[in-house]
Amino acid sequence: FPYPVFGRFAYTLSAPCGHYLECFVIMKCFGVMSARLRQCVREQPDTGYRKNRRAYILPAPDFGDRRVVVRGGGFLWIFWGCVWGGSLLYFCVYKKQRKYNGWEQRMVGMDRMQLRALAKINLGLDVLRKREDGYHEVRMIMQTVHIFDQLQLEKRQEEGIRVRTNLYYLPENENNLVFKAAKLLWDEFGLPGGISIQLKKYIPVAAGMAGGSSDAAAVLLGMNRMYDLGLSIEELMVRGVRIGADVPYCIMRGTALAEGIGEILSPLPPMPPCTILVAKPGIGVSTRFVFENLKADELERHPDIDGMAEALEKQDLKGLAGFMEAGNVLETVTIPAYPVIRRIKETMLRAGALGALMSGSGPTVFGIFDSRQAAKRAYGILKRGHLAKQIFLTTPYNNRQGGV
């Protein structure tokens, strides 16, 4: 009897029933038994299996010439329902507990929680001017994608904030945005005890995909739930901007128009279904370097952000991709410094991408494909050509409501 098919719960349920009920279930699987609810035991001199019109005679222990006969299937229907019901519970509940470690504690006590911090790309990025406070005023369209880091938050009795990561070169102190986010809420609300944060980093680092900001957003949302602080999404976004300009968007997620320094957000219609190829070459780009060398007043071309928003309204993927040719003004700084970015863009376009663009300050490049097969071919070309160190095939994340 194939116990693994039904899972551990089904095994526990069926094991005590012995060989006979296993045979019943096997016969039911093949449509042999079709009668309804009743069970009876009667004497039969026959041995082995004998098929009557409505009865099945199965081998029994040594009772002489007595054999167990099940007529109909009342008990069998009940047993079969228990097996499948138990299997459903196993996969829906037990598996979920394994996937989201700490789910039970989150439901009772909220002592541990696992969260996913999703990456973003910029469908369009325009810099309007440099402000007197040194920040740049921007206008851009942000899109969340299904590339994510994993964070586990757990309460501790010991005082303080402890951060651990899977990458040796990431800071585990106040220089990490995750630490800053936890400390912000810790100081404001005077929370008791301590907290441990385990960060598994998969979003490319220093790549223009807001990985650090998304991690910080996840910590804010997670601590708000764990400690029952009662902060709304809007209140968390106000606090997030103190950590970084992209943090409010990473709390909101989805498709949005970002203005100001990135903290003024307006939801947009979701991005049409498509496949997105993301490639990050083996270089790191400093955001400060890019903005310090950007001459915003001398830019000759600006992306049509309004046109992109209109294409989203119409759910016109090709129209949206058509605006990506000059969709990121930061390319005027990053591409001359790192020509590999241009080569990746050209490779994606030749492989069938509707549009390709550098995300944020770079060096990550993404391409939009209306065919997953074409995206896979482009993936293979980039991999064989060693143009990128990290390559992802992903899709847009379009949320129904904010939150991680």
Buried (B, 14 or more C-beta within 10 A) or exposed (E): BEEEEBBEBBBEBBEEBEEEBBBBBEBBEEEEBEBEEEBEEEEBEEEEEEEEEBBBBBEBEEEEEBBBBBBBBBBBBEBBEBBEEBBBBBEEEEEEEEEBBBBBBBEEEBBBBBBBBBBBBBBBBBBBEBEEEEEBBBBBBBBBBBBBBBBBBBBEEEEEBBBEBEEEEBEBEEEBBBBBBBBBBBEEEEBEEBBBBBBBBBBBBBBBBBBBBBBBBBBBBBBBBBBEBEBEBEEBBEBBBEBBBBBBBBBBBBBBBBBBBBBBBEEBBBBBEBBBBBBBBEBEBEEEEBBEEBEBEEBEEBBBBEBBBBBBEEEEBEBBBBBBEBBBBBBBBBBEBBEBBBBBBBBBBEBBBBBBBBBBBBBBBBBBBBEEEBBBBBBEBBEEEEBBEBBBBBBBBBBEEBBB
